[in-house]
């Protein structure tokens, strides 16, 4: 997914790839990461993850203490425009609903934005700070 974005930095992606598998496995064992993969032509062609995050009660969810974060959405180029993203997102939202989670967030590429908007996702006022890397 990240490799297909503009200007991928191979060294960073390699380091991330080595550490992501144990991280995902640990979260899956805790029931905090759920993932779905679609196969086509005997290989993975689409995927999505849903990360369950502890979150304090909030006016958006005064009865609950969790939110969900939709991530790792990727469809191989040859398999796009076949409804795979739609089906995977439906699966994630259904799982969040089943768990009583009312707030699901994500970060979208420009290409994916219209898909999410069809489900009712909308832009928010979120801001981000990233600590500068030290050498």
N, C-alpha and C positions, 0 to 999 in steps of 0.2 A: 504494500500500500504506500509506504513512505517513499520507496524507490521510484514509484511512478509520478511523484510530485515534482514540480520544477526544482532544478538544482539539487538533487540528492547528494549528500556528502557520504561517500562510501565508508570512510573510517568510522564515522558516527553511526551509520546504519549497522555496520558489522558489530560494533561494541554493543549496540542496543539489542541486536538479534541474539547475541550470546547470553544476555541477561534476561530477556523477556520470557523464555520458556520456563525457567524455574519460578519466576514471579507469577506467571499465569497458573502453573500447576499448584502453587501454594494457595492462591486465591480460589481455585476450583475446589481444592480440598476443604476449604473453609465455607464453601457455598456462596462465595462473594463474586465469582466470575462465572458466567455462563457463556458458552460459545456454540455457534451453529456453523456448519460448513456444508455447502452444496457441492456435490460432485457431478461432473459431466465429462464424458470421454475418459473415464477412469482416473480423473485427477480432480483436485479441489479447484473450483472455478468461482466460488463466492463465499464470503464469510462475514460474520458479525459477532461482536461480543457485547455483553451487558454486565457492567460492573456495579455491584450493589455497594453503596457507600453509606456509612453511618453519618447522620446529619441531625443537628438539633431541631426540635419542633419549630415550626415556622408558620406564618399565616397561610402559606400555600398548602401546608400539610400539618395542621395543628394536632392531629391524632397520631401521626407517625413519626418515626425517627430515622427514616432512611430515604435516600434518593437513589436513582439509577442513572448511570452514565453509559450511553450508547457509544461504542468505539470499534475500531478495527473493521469498519465496513469497507469491503472491497469486492468488486466484481471484475473478473478478467475481461479485457476489452472485447474479445470475441463473443462474450456471453451477456453483454449489456443490452438493455432495451428488451428484455424478455420477462420482466417482472420479478427477477430474483431479489433485487434490493427491496422491493415492495414487500415481498413475502417474508424476508428476513426481519425487516423492521416491524411488520405485524407480529411476528413471533416474539420479538423483544417486548413490544408494548403489551402484548397479551400476558407475558410472564410478569412484567411489572404490575399489571392490574391484578393478576392472581395473588401476588404478594402484598397487595394493598398499597403499593407505591404509586403516589400521584404525580410526582415530579420526575421527569426524565430529561436529561440534558445531553448535549453533544456539541462538538465543534465540527463545522461543515466546510468542505471545499466548495468553491464556487460551482463546480460541476454537480455536486450533490444537493445543493440548497433547495432546488425545486422539488426534489423527491421528498425531503423532510417537511417542506411547507405543506404538501398535500396531506400530511398527517396532522397538521396543526402546530408544528414547531414554528417558533418565531424568534427573531433576534432579541437579545436582552442587552442590558447595560453592563455586562460583565467586563472587567478590566483584568489585566495580567501584569505581573512583575516577574522578570526572570533575572536572577542573580548573575552578573557577568562571570564568565569562566575565568579561572585564574590559571596561570601557566606555571 
